[in-house]
Amino acid sequence: MDVLKSLLSFLLMMGAVAVIIGLLAGLFMIVFSIATGVDEHLQE
């Protein structure tokens, strides 16, 4: 039973880490697209 609990908590932690990495990647993509838009707007 202990092995199952530790495996489940490990999978849950990996899932949480994956979600955090995904959120950070999305945030960087949003910031990068905004910066690119501002840069294009300034160059016109």
N, C-alpha and C positions, 0 to 999 in steps of 0.2 A: 504493500500500500504506500509505503514511503517513497518508493521508486516512482510510482505513478504521480504522486503529489509533486515531487521535485521536477519530473519531466514536464508536468503541466505548468508549473510556475516558470520553468525555463522557456517553454514555448510562448507563454504570455509575455515574458520579458522581451523575448526576441520580436514579438509582434509589436510591442510598445516602441521598441527602438526603431523598427522599420517605419512605423507611423510617424515618429518624430523626424526621421531622416526625410521622409516624403514631404512632410510639412515644410521643413527647411528648404528643400529643393524647390517646392512651389513658391515659397516666399522669395527666394533668390531670382526665380524666373520672372515673377511679377515686378520686382525692383529693377531687374535688368531691362524688361520691356518698357517700363516707365522712363528709365534713364535713356534708352535708345530713342524713344519718342521725343523726349525733351531735346536731345542732341540734334535730331533731324529738324525739329522745329526752330532751333537756334541757327542752324546752318542755312535756312532759307532766307 
